[in-house]
Amino acid sequence: MRASFREVFRRGEPAIVITLKCRLDKTIAVNQRKRPVLIKIPHLILAAIMLAVAACALPPDNGAISVQLTDTPFPGGVVAEANVTISTLEMRATGEDEAAPYRIIYQGVRDYNLLELRNGLTANLGLAQVPPGSYDVLRLYVVSGQIVMKKGEIYNLIAPDGALAGNSVPIRPIIEIRAGFTSELLLDFDVSKSFTPILTADTISGFQFRPVFRAMNSFGIGHIAGSVSDIGTALLVDAEIWAEQDSIISSTFSANDGGYVLLGLLPGSYTVSATLIGYDTVSTMVNVVADSLAGADFDLTPQGD
């Protein structure tokens, strides 16, 4: 029997932040596998950093791209680690057919524990030159995955053949890279769909692994941030927050300070909800505007009050 992480662990979706910066380095090839350096960005200023557009001294025929990985996590009640091994990241120019070559923006082998990357915590993936132009497809190669349970069980998962050939997704909106300007992409890695628990007699006996993600142009999308508290007093940790339209678009869990961030939302109105075991669910409508940060704070009422 198969069950989604949203059924077993409830909602939560990691993400990779891809930031195009004014650097002239060639494509980085990492020959040795290593853990990434983690960088903490306070959640209340994360969107402002992500959405900054700056001119810089670039040659007229080149821009550059750096890649960072972050995570809006699922609950870690029974899972200690959710690891992925990434080998290659590529982009394809707009209008080219499927047989056209992709532009490599990262190539190497790196392991990431997605559960280490909570609200505002990022890990650098790579850096590469990118010619100016329009890009509408991103392709990611994920070699393998691994789930480590808190009780010690380890599930080593090999990506299916299709993933080894690269998983391609559209970039929304299409990204225009111009010489002398900084641009950004947000790659939202959905753990709940990528790692599918296999249940035997209501007990997890394994996982199926198939990478699922979306690529968003950060210039043209917005974000939601806020905090979750107990009727305005105590800040709540690990409260579940999600934004939906016809379906759930983005979700996360509140950090130790009660704060949360929902990244990579197209402009529009969203129903944003928050809940925690033992508390009622609270929902509100939030309007997301391109290149801006919307706020939504939640006061949860204990059930029975």
N, C-alpha and C positions, 0 to 999 in steps of 0.2 A: 504494500500500500504506500502511495506517495502522498506527501502533504507539503504545502508550501511553508516557508519560514513565517509568513504572515499568519498561518494557522497555528504553528507550533510556538514561535517566539514572538508573534505579533509584528508590527510594522517596523521598518528601518532600512535605510538605503545609503550605502557608502557612495562616495563620489571622488573623482579625480579632477583636480583643478589644473588646467593647462594654461599657463600664462605666457604670452608672447612678449618678450622683453627686448630691450635695446642692447643686445650683445652680439659679438661677431664670431663667436666660437663655431667651429664646424660641428657636424653631427658627432655626439659623444658615443663612443663604443665602450661599453663596460665589459672588460674581459673576465673579471672575477666577481662572483656572486657576493653581495654584501647587503647588510641591512641599511635602510635609508636613515639619514639624519632627520630628526623630527623637529619641527619649528612650530612654536605656539603663537597664534594670532588671536588676540582677544575678540570674542564673537561680536561685540558691539561695533567694532571698527572693521571687521572682515570685509563687508560689502564695499565700504569706501575704498579699501585697498584694492579689491578686485576690479572695481569699476573705474579706476583712475585711467585716463587717456593722456598720454604724454608724448610730445615730440622729442626725438633724441637724434644724436649724430649717427646716422646709418648711411652706408653707401647707397647711391640712387637705385641700385639694382638688387638690394637685399634688405630683408627684415630678419628677425630672429624669433625663435620660440623656445621657451623653457617649460618644463612639465613638472607639475606638483600633484601629489596624491593626497586626498583628504577623504573623510568618511562621516556620513550621518548614519550612526550605527543601529543595529538591531540589539535587543537586550542580551546581556551576557550571562543570564541566569544559569545556563548549563554549558555554554560554550566559552572556552578560554581564548581561543584564537580562530580566526578565519583568514587563512593565508592564500595569497595568489602569487604566482610567478609570471612576471611580464617580460617578454623578450623583444617586442617590436611595436612601434607606434608610427602610423603613416597617415598622410592626408592626400586626397586626390583633387585636382583642379576641377572647377565647375565646367560641365559640358562634355567632359571626356567620357568615353565608354568604359565598360567594365574591364576591358583588356588593356587599358592605358596604364602606364606605370604610376605608382604612388610616390609621393615625396616622403622619404624617411625622416622622421623627427626624433626618433629614439631607437637605438638598437643595442642590445646587451642582454643581461640576465639579472633581474632583481626580484627579491622576495619582499612582500608587504603583508603585514598583519593588519587587516582592515579594522580590527577592533581597537588598535592603538590610535586610530585617527578619528578623534571625536571633534565636536564643534570647534572649529578654528585651528585644529592641529593638522599640519600638513607635512608631507615628505617630498623632497625633490626627486624627480625621476630622470630628467635629462635636459639637454640644451642643444639647439641646432639652428643653422641658418635656414630661412624660408624666403624664397623669391616672392615678390609682390604678386598679387592676383587674387582671384576668387576661388574659394575652396568649399565644397559642399558634402564631402564624404570623409569620414575618419575610419581607419581600420586598426584594430588592436589585436595583437597576438598574445594570448594567455596560455602558457605552456601547461600549467598544472594548478591545482588547488589543494588545500589541506584544511581539515577541521580538527581542532584539538579540544576535546571535552574537558570540563573542569574535574571530572573523575579520573582523567588520565587516558581515556581512549583516544586513539589517533586514526583518522581516516585520510589516507593519501589518495587523491583523486586526479586522474589524468583527464585533460581536456579532450572532448570528442574530436574526431577527425576534422569536422568543420571549423572548430575553434583553432586547431593547429594551422589551418589554412588562412586564418584571420577572420575576425568578425567585423563586418562593416556596418556602420550606421550613418544616417544623414546628419549633417551639422545644421542645427536650427537656431536662429536664422543663418543663412549662408554667410560665411565670414569673408570679409574683404581685407586683405593684408596690403597696406600701403607703406611705401618706403618712408622712413622717418617717423612712424607712429607705432605706438604700442597697442596690441590687441590681446584678447584672451579667449580661451575656450574652457568650458566646464564639462568634464566627462563624468557622468553620474553612474556609478557602478552599483547595481541593484543586487545586494547580497541575498535578499529573500527569494529572488528568482534564480540566482546563480547557483546557490547551494540548496538543493531540494532534499529534505529528509526522507528516508525510506523507513516506514514504520512497520514493525512486526509486533502484533499484540499490544499496540499503543506504546511501544518502546522503540526508540531510534536505533536502527540496526545498520545504518549506513547513509550515504548521501549520493545523489546524482549531481554532477557538476557541469554546468553549461553557462559560460559568461554572458551576462545580460547587462547592457549599459546604454546610455544615451549621451549624445554630444551636443552641447549648447554653446552658442556664441554669447559670451558674457556681455557684449555690447548689444543690447536689444532685449535682455532679460532682466528680471528683478529678483529680490530676495525678501524674506520675511524673518524678523528676529524679535525676540522678546524674552519673557521669563514666566515661570509657573510657580505659584505659591498656594499655600493653604489659607484660603479666605483672607488674603492680603497680609499674612503674618510670616509663617515659616516658608522658606524657599524649598521646593520639592525637587528631589533628584530622581532621574530615570523616569520622569513622566513622559508619556508618549504624545507626540505632537505630529499632526499630518495635515497636508493641504490636498484638497481634491476638487475636481470639477465633475466630469462624468465618472472618473476613476481616481484613485490615489496617484498623485503626481510626484510628491516628495514627502518624506517623513524622517523623523529623528527622535532623540530622547534627550531630555534636559540634562545639563552638566551639573557638576557639584555646586555651582553657584545658582542653580535654577534656570540658567539661561539656555537658549536654543537658537539655532539658525536653520532655516530652510532655504537651500540654494537652488538657483537655476530654474526660475519660473518665468514662462512667457507672460507678457502683459495680459491682464484680465482679472476677473473676479474669482476668488477661491473661497470655499468653505474650509476654515482652519479649525481644527478640533484638538483638544488636549484631554488626557485622562491618566489615571494611575489606579492601580489595584486598591480598592477600598474607597475610591472617590467617584463622584458622578462625572460624566463626560460633559465638557463645556465646548460650545461651538460659536464661531463668529464669522462674519463675512469680511474679507480683506481684499482690497483692490491693489493689485500689483502693477506698478508703472515701470516701463523700461528704464534701465540704468539708475535704479533707485532702491532704497531699502524701506520696506513697510514695517510697522511695528504692531505687535499683538501680544498683550500680556494676559495671563489667565489666572483667575482665582478659583480653585477647585474646592468643592464642598464635600466633606466626608459623607459617605452613604449612611442614611439613617438620620442625619441631622435635619 
